[in-house]
Amino acid sequence: QVQLVESGGGLVQTGGSLRLSCAVSGRTFGGYAMGWFRQAPGKEREFVAAISSWSGVNTYYADSVKGRFTISRDNAKNTVYLQMNKLKPEDTAVYYCAALLRYTSRTSPPVDAWGQGTLVTVSS
């Protein structure tokens, strides 16, 4: 079974940047497509970004973060990242890392396992 642990959340001002990390253990990390999701207060969890397995040559983003967020992976470190730039108050949410059953260029990829989440708060 795969385990995921996110880190890197915190408080940042509008326009600032944060980098989230997700350390993965328990399975062959390289073989997993990975994703990031988020859940704002009072809202449903939503897709943020996905990256394909192994080389991570394919990526897909929600329209709301395209051009501001970048997903990447380091297979040697069993870690997936989410670089978040030009943050807005509406980006405030708990961010979840997910191991995907497969990569897809859709906003509802099938998830095999979730992390516990890390809180990002963007102040105006």
Disulfide bonds with the S-S distance in Angstrom:
Cys22-Cys97 2.15
